[in-house]
């Protein structure tokens, strides 16, 4: 969460990237997070008393 008085610190490497490079970096980070959480989510769902299919 960001408030109006917060100072946003952007690393230099991201400041120097073009819009296309930033989009690629976002996709790469998203895929990494999605892969890391897949096992944890499946384990939590397996322990639930109600079965959810997705």
The first five atom37 places (N, CA, C, CB, O) and aatype in JSON, in Angstrom:
{
  "aatype": [20, 20, 20, 20, 20, 20, 20, 20, 20, 20, 20, 20, 20, 20, 20, 20, 20, 20, 20, 20, 20, 20, 20, 20, 20, 20, 20, 20, 20, 20, 20, 20, 20, 20, 20, 20, 20, 20, 20, 20, 20, 20, 20, 20, 20, 20, 20, 20, 20, 20, 20, 20, 20, 20],
  "atom_mask": [
    [1, 1, 1, 1, 1],
    [1, 1, 1, 1, 1],
    [1, 1, 1, 1, 1],
    [1, 1, 1, 1, 1],
    [1, 1, 1, 1, 1],
    [1, 1, 1, 1, 1],
    [1, 1, 1, 1, 1],
    [1, 1, 1, 1, 1],
    [1, 1, 1, 1, 1],
    [1, 1, 1, 1, 1],
    [1, 1, 1, 1, 1],
    [1, 1, 1, 1, 1],
    [1, 1, 1, 1, 1],
    [1, 1, 1, 1, 1],
    [1, 1, 1, 1, 1],
    [1, 1, 1, 1, 1],
    [1, 1, 1, 1, 1],
    [1, 1, 1, 1, 1],
    [1, 1, 1, 1, 1],
    [1, 1, 1, 1, 1],
    [1, 1, 1, 1, 1],
    [1, 1, 1, 1, 1],
    [1, 1, 1, 1, 1],
    [1, 1, 1, 1, 1],
    [1, 1, 1, 1, 1],
    [1, 1, 1, 1, 1],
    [1, 1, 1, 1, 1],
    [1, 1, 1, 1, 1],
    [1, 1, 1, 1, 1],
    [1, 1, 1, 1, 1],
    [1, 1, 1, 1, 1],
    [1, 1, 1, 1, 1],
    [1, 1, 1, 1, 1],
    [1, 1, 1, 1, 1],
    [1, 1, 1, 1, 1],
    [1, 1, 1, 1, 1],
    [1, 1, 1, 1, 1],
    [1, 1, 1, 1, 1],
    [1, 1, 1, 1, 1],
    [1, 1, 1, 1, 1],
    [1, 1, 1, 1, 1],
    [1, 1, 1, 1, 1],
    [1, 1, 1, 1, 1],
    [1, 1, 1, 1, 1],
    [1, 1, 1, 1, 1],
    [1, 1, 1, 1, 1],
    [1, 1, 1, 1, 1],
    [1, 1, 1, 1, 1],
    [1, 1, 1, 1, 1],
    [1, 1, 1, 1, 1],
    [1, 1, 1, 1, 1],
    [1, 1, 1, 1, 1],
    [1, 1, 1, 1, 1],
    [1, 1, 1, 1, 1]
  ],
  "atom_positions": [
    [[0.84, -1.17, 0.0], [0.0, 0.0, 0.0], [0.89, 1.24, 0.0], [-0.96, 0.0, 1.22], [1.91, 1.29, 0.7]],
    [[0.5, 2.22, -0.79], [1.28, 3.45, -0.92], [0.44, 4.62, -0.44], [1.75, 3.66, -2.38], [-0.74, 4.75, -0.79]],
    [[1.06, 5.48, 0.36], [0.39, 6.68, 0.84], [0.98, 7.89, 0.12], [0.52, 6.83, 2.37], [2.02, 7.79, -0.52]],
    [[0.32, 9.03, 0.23], [0.73, 10.2, -0.53], [2.1, 10.73, -0.13], [-0.29, 11.28, -0.37], [2.76, 11.39, -0.94]],
    [[2.56, 10.48, 1.09], [3.85, 11.0, 1.53], [4.99, 9.99, 1.37], [3.76, 11.43, 2.96], [6.13, 10.29, 1.74]],
    [[4.7, 8.81, 0.84], [5.73, 7.8, 0.65], [6.68, 8.18, -0.48], [5.09, 6.43, 0.37], [6.28, 8.82, -1.46]],
    [[7.91, 7.78, -0.32], [8.91, 8.01, -1.36], [9.09, 6.71, -2.12], [10.27, 8.51, -0.76], [9.44, 5.68, -1.54]],
    [[8.86, 6.77, -3.42], [8.97, 5.59, -4.27], [10.4, 5.47, -4.77], [7.96, 5.66, -5.45], [10.9, 6.37, -5.45]],
    [[11.06, 4.37, -4.44], [12.43, 4.16, -4.86], [12.45, 3.11, -5.97], [13.32, 3.72, -3.66], [12.11, 1.95, -5.75]],
    [[12.85, 3.54, -7.17], [12.92, 2.65, -8.33], [14.39, 2.38, -8.61], [12.2, 3.27, -9.58], [15.17, 3.32, -8.78]],
    [[14.79, 1.1, -8.66], [16.21, 0.8, -8.95], [16.62, 1.36, -10.32], [16.44, -0.73, -8.92], [15.82, 1.43, -11.25]],
    [[17.88, 1.75, -10.42], [18.41, 2.34, -11.65], [18.22, 1.44, -12.87], [19.88, 2.66, -11.47], [17.94, 1.91, -13.96]],
    [[18.37, 0.12, -12.66], [18.25, -0.8, -13.8], [16.87, -0.71, -14.44], [18.52, -2.23, -13.35], [16.75, -0.84, -15.66]],
    [[15.83, -0.48, -13.65], [14.48, -0.37, -14.19], [14.23, 1.01, -14.81], [13.45, -0.63, -13.08], [13.46, 1.14, -15.76]],
    [[14.88, 2.04, -14.28], [14.73, 3.38, -14.84], [15.3, 3.45, -16.26], [15.43, 4.41, -13.94], [14.82, 4.21, -17.09]],
    [[16.32, 2.65, -16.52], [16.99, 2.69, -17.82], [16.31, 1.81, -18.87], [18.42, 2.26, -17.65], [16.65, 1.89, -20.05]],
    [[15.36, 0.97, -18.46], [14.72, 0.04, -19.39], [13.66, 0.75, -20.23], [14.09, -1.12, -18.63], [13.02, 1.7, -19.8]],
    [[13.49, 0.24, -21.45], [12.42, 0.74, -22.31], [11.1, 0.11, -21.87], [12.71, 0.44, -23.81], [11.08, -0.78, -21.03]],
    [[10.02, 0.58, -22.45], [8.7, 0.06, -22.1], [8.59, -1.43, -22.44], [7.6, 0.84, -22.83], [8.01, -2.2, -21.67]],
    [[9.15, -1.83, -23.58], [9.1, -3.24, -23.98], [9.91, -4.11, -23.02], [9.63, -3.41, -25.42], [9.48, -5.21, -22.68]],
    [[11.06, -3.62, -22.59], [11.89, -4.37, -21.65], [11.18, -4.52, -20.3], [13.24, -3.67, -21.46], [11.26, -5.57, -19.67]],
    [[10.5, -3.46, -19.86], [9.76, -3.53, -18.61], [8.62, -4.53, -18.71], [9.22, -2.15, -18.24], [8.36, -5.28, -17.77]],
    [[7.93, -4.56, -19.85], [6.85, -5.53, -20.05], [7.38, -6.96, -19.99], [6.15, -5.29, -21.4], [6.74, -7.83, -19.39]],
    [[8.54, -7.2, -20.6], [9.15, -8.53, -20.56], [9.54, -8.92, -19.14], [10.38, -8.59, -21.49], [9.36, -10.06, -18.72]],
    [[10.07, -7.96, -18.4], [10.48, -8.21, -17.02], [9.26, -8.53, -16.15], [11.24, -6.99, -16.44], [9.32, -9.42, -15.3]],
    [[8.16, -7.82, -16.37], [6.93, -8.08, -15.63], [6.44, -9.49, -15.91], [5.84, -7.06, -15.99], [6.07, -10.22, -14.98]],
    [[6.43, -9.89, -17.18], [5.99, -11.24, -17.55], [6.88, -12.3, -16.93], [5.97, -11.39, -19.07], [6.4, -13.33, -16.45]],
    [[8.2, -12.05, -16.94], [9.15, -13.01, -16.36], [8.91, -13.17, -14.86], [10.6, -12.55, -16.62], [8.9, -14.3, -14.35]],
    [[8.71, -12.06, -14.15], [8.46, -12.11, -12.72], [7.12, -12.79, -12.42], [8.47, -10.7, -12.13], [7.01, -13.56, -11.46]],
    [[6.11, -12.51, -13.24], [4.81, -13.13, -13.05], [4.9, -14.65, -13.21], [3.8, -12.56, -14.05], [4.35, -15.39, -12.4]],
    [[5.61, -15.11, -14.25], [5.76, -16.54, -14.47], [6.52, -17.2, -13.32], [6.48, -16.81, -15.8], [6.18, -18.3, -12.9]],
    [[7.54, -16.52, -12.81], [8.31, -17.05, -11.68], [7.43, -17.19, -10.45], [9.5, -16.14, -11.37], [7.47, -18.22, -9.77]],
    [[6.63, -16.18, -10.15], [5.75, -16.23, -8.97], [4.67, -17.29, -9.16], [5.11, -14.86, -8.71], [4.33, -18.01, -8.22]],
    [[4.15, -17.39, -10.35], [3.09, -18.36, -10.62], [3.62, -19.78, -10.43], [2.54, -18.19, -12.05], [2.93, -20.62, -9.85]],
    [[4.84, -20.06, -10.9], [5.43, -21.39, -10.74], [5.75, -21.7, -9.29], [6.69, -21.5, -11.58], [5.6, -22.84, -8.86]],
    [[6.2, -20.72, -8.52], [6.56, -20.94, -7.12], [5.34, -21.27, -6.28], [7.26, -19.72, -6.56], [5.43, -22.09, -5.36]],
    [[4.22, -20.66, -6.56], [3.04, -20.82, -5.72], [2.19, -22.02, -6.11], [2.2, -19.58, -5.79], [1.32, -22.42, -5.34]],
    [[2.41, -22.61, -7.25], [1.54, -23.68, -7.75], [1.49, -24.86, -6.77], [2.02, -24.16, -9.11], [0.4, -25.35, -6.47]],
    [[2.6, -25.3, -6.29], [2.63, -26.43, -5.36], [1.97, -26.11, -4.03], [4.05, -26.86, -5.12], [1.24, -26.94, -3.49]],
    [[2.22, -24.92, -3.5], [1.63, -24.52, -2.23], [0.11, -24.45, -2.31], [2.2, -23.17, -1.79], [-0.58, -24.89, -1.4]],
    [[-0.4, -23.9, -3.39], [-1.84, -23.77, -3.55], [-2.48, -25.14, -3.65], [-2.18, -22.93, -4.79], [-3.51, -25.39, -3.03]],
    [[-1.88, -26.04, -4.41], [-2.43, -27.39, -4.55], [-2.44, -28.12, -3.21], [-1.63, -28.2, -5.57], [-3.39, -28.85, -2.92]],
    [[-1.4, -27.94, -2.39], [-1.35, -28.58, -1.07], [-2.45, -28.03, -0.17], [0.03, -28.36, -0.42], [-3.1, -28.8, 0.55]],
    [[-2.67, -26.72, -0.18], [-3.71, -26.11, 0.65], [-5.09, -26.59, 0.22], [-3.63, -24.58, 0.58], [-5.94, -26.87, 1.07]],
    [[-5.32, -26.68, -1.08], [-6.61, -27.13, -1.58], [-6.85, -28.58, -1.2], [-6.69, -26.95, -3.11], [-7.97, -28.96, -0.87]],
    [[-5.81, -29.4, -1.25], [-5.95, -30.82, -0.92], [-6.34, -31.0, 0.55], [-4.63, -31.57, -1.22], [-7.03, -31.96, 0.89]],
    [[-5.92, -30.11, 1.42], [-6.23, -30.22, 2.85], [-7.61, -29.68, 3.21], [-5.18, -29.48, 3.65], [-8.09, -29.93, 4.32]],
    [[-8.26, -28.96, 2.29], [-9.57, -28.37, 2.58], [-10.65, -29.45, 2.62], [-9.92, -27.3, 1.53], [-10.59, -30.42, 1.86]],
    [[-11.62, -29.28, 3.5], [-12.71, -30.25, 3.55], [-13.62, -30.21, 2.32], [-13.53, -30.01, 4.79], [-14.27, -31.2, 1.98]],
    [[-13.66, -29.07, 1.65], [-14.47, -28.9, 0.44], [-13.53, -28.96, -0.76], [-15.28, -27.56, 0.47], [-12.49, -28.3, -0.76]],
    [[-13.87, -29.72, -1.76], [-13.04, -29.84, -2.94], [-13.36, -28.73, -3.93], [-13.23, -31.2, -3.6], [-14.53, -28.48, -4.24]],
    [[-12.33, -28.08, -4.42], [-12.48, -27.03, -5.4], [-11.76, -27.47, -6.67], [-11.91, -25.67, -4.88], [-10.6, -27.88, -6.62]],
    [[-12.45, -27.4, -7.79], [-11.86, -27.79, -9.06], [-11.58, -26.54, -9.88], [-12.79, -28.76, -9.84], [-12.47, -25.73, -10.12]],
    [[-10.31, -26.4, -10.32], [-9.94, -25.25, -11.15], [-8.96, -25.7, -12.19], [-9.35, -24.11, -10.32], [-8.52, -24.89, -13.01]]
  ]
}
